Amino acid sequence: MYADPHNRLTGILLTQTGMSTPDSALLINDFWTTLYQAIDD
């Protein structure tokens, strides 16, 4: 979960892997990148 009060944005990413795999950090990064790209459009 992450909140960005400046952009009035709250994001929640639910997964079944947690941080147990090396790809988890990439997934979290991709999630936030996609989220911020959506509000820039």
Biotite code that builds the C-alpha atoms (Angstrom):
import biotite.structure as struc

atoms = struc.array([
    struc.Atom([0.000, 0.000, 0.000], chain_id="A", res_id=1, res_name="MET", atom_name="CA", element="C"),
    struc.Atom([1.227, 3.475, -0.801], chain_id="A", res_id=2, res_name="TYR", atom_name="CA", element="C"),
    struc.Atom([-0.329, 6.920, -0.591], chain_id="A", res_id=3, res_name="ALA", atom_name="CA", element="C"),
    struc.Atom([0.736, 10.036, -2.470], chain_id="A", res_id=4, res_name="ASP", atom_name="CA", element="C"),
    struc.Atom([-1.132, 12.982, -0.929], chain_id="A", res_id=5, res_name="PRO", atom_name="CA", element="C"),
    struc.Atom([0.327, 15.457, -3.431], chain_id="A", res_id=6, res_name="HIS", atom_name="CA", element="C"),
    struc.Atom([-1.387, 13.664, -6.339], chain_id="A", res_id=7, res_name="ASN", atom_name="CA", element="C"),
    struc.Atom([-4.350, 12.570, -4.195], chain_id="A", res_id=8, res_name="ARG", atom_name="CA", element="C"),
    struc.Atom([-3.486, 8.964, -5.014], chain_id="A", res_id=9, res_name="LEU", atom_name="CA", element="C"),
    struc.Atom([-3.649, 5.726, -3.074], chain_id="A", res_id=10, res_name="THR", atom_name="CA", element="C"),
    struc.Atom([-2.471, 2.453, -4.564], chain_id="A", res_id=11, res_name="GLY", atom_name="CA", element="C"),
    struc.Atom([-2.871, -1.061, -3.272], chain_id="A", res_id=12, res_name="ILE", atom_name="CA", element="C"),
    struc.Atom([-1.166, -3.992, -4.954], chain_id="A", res_id=13, res_name="LEU", atom_name="CA", element="C"),
    struc.Atom([-2.325, -7.444, -3.893], chain_id="A", res_id=14, res_name="LEU", atom_name="CA", element="C"),
    struc.Atom([-0.267, -10.448, -4.954], chain_id="A", res_id=15, res_name="THR", atom_name="CA", element="C"),
    struc.Atom([0.080, -14.047, -3.891], chain_id="A", res_id=16, res_name="GLN", atom_name="CA", element="C"),
    struc.Atom([3.872, -14.028, -4.057], chain_id="A", res_id=17, res_name="THR", atom_name="CA", element="C"),
    struc.Atom([4.820, -11.184, -1.727], chain_id="A", res_id=18, res_name="GLY", atom_name="CA", element="C"),
    struc.Atom([8.551, -10.550, -1.820], chain_id="A", res_id=19, res_name="MET", atom_name="CA", element="C"),
    struc.Atom([9.391, -14.252, -2.111], chain_id="A", res_id=20, res_name="SER", atom_name="CA", element="C"),
    struc.Atom([10.565, -14.123, -5.733], chain_id="A", res_id=21, res_name="THR", atom_name="CA", element="C"),
    struc.Atom([13.105, -11.912, -7.514], chain_id="A", res_id=22, res_name="PRO", atom_name="CA", element="C"),
    struc.Atom([10.357, -10.721, -9.882], chain_id="A", res_id=23, res_name="ASP", atom_name="CA", element="C"),
    struc.Atom([8.316, -9.256, -7.038], chain_id="A", res_id=24, res_name="SER", atom_name="CA", element="C"),
    struc.Atom([10.322, -6.017, -6.890], chain_id="A", res_id=25, res_name="ALA", atom_name="CA", element="C"),
    struc.Atom([9.968, -5.646, -10.669], chain_id="A", res_id=26, res_name="LEU", atom_name="CA", element="C"),
    struc.Atom([6.224, -6.186, -10.403], chain_id="A", res_id=27, res_name="LEU", atom_name="CA", element="C"),
    struc.Atom([5.905, -3.496, -7.746], chain_id="A", res_id=28, res_name="ILE", atom_name="CA", element="C"),
    struc.Atom([7.989, -1.078, -9.823], chain_id="A", res_id=29, res_name="ASN", atom_name="CA", element="C"),
    struc.Atom([5.896, -1.784, -12.932], chain_id="A", res_id=30, res_name="ASP", atom_name="CA", element="C"),
    struc.Atom([2.709, -1.245, -10.926], chain_id="A", res_id=31, res_name="PHE", atom_name="CA", element="C"),
    struc.Atom([3.764, 2.229, -9.767], chain_id="A", res_id=32, res_name="TRP", atom_name="CA", element="C"),
    struc.Atom([5.148, 3.186, -13.162], chain_id="A", res_id=33, res_name="THR", atom_name="CA", element="C"),
    struc.Atom([1.860, 2.244, -14.827], chain_id="A", res_id=34, res_name="THR", atom_name="CA", element="C"),
    struc.Atom([-0.157, 4.029, -12.158], chain_id="A", res_id=35, res_name="LEU", atom_name="CA", element="C"),
    struc.Atom([1.717, 7.310, -12.532], chain_id="A", res_id=36, res_name="TYR", atom_name="CA", element="C"),
    struc.Atom([1.601, 7.052, -16.335], chain_id="A", res_id=37, res_name="GLN", atom_name="CA", element="C"),
    struc.Atom([-2.179, 6.710, -16.122], chain_id="A", res_id=38, res_name="ALA", atom_name="CA", element="C"),
    struc.Atom([-2.540, 9.968, -14.216], chain_id="A", res_id=39, res_name="ILE", atom_name="CA", element="C"),
    struc.Atom([-0.194, 11.795, -16.625], chain_id="A", res_id=40, res_name="ASP", atom_name="CA", element="C"),
    struc.Atom([-2.419, 10.977, -19.631], chain_id="A", res_id=41, res_name="ASP", atom_name="CA", element="C"),
])
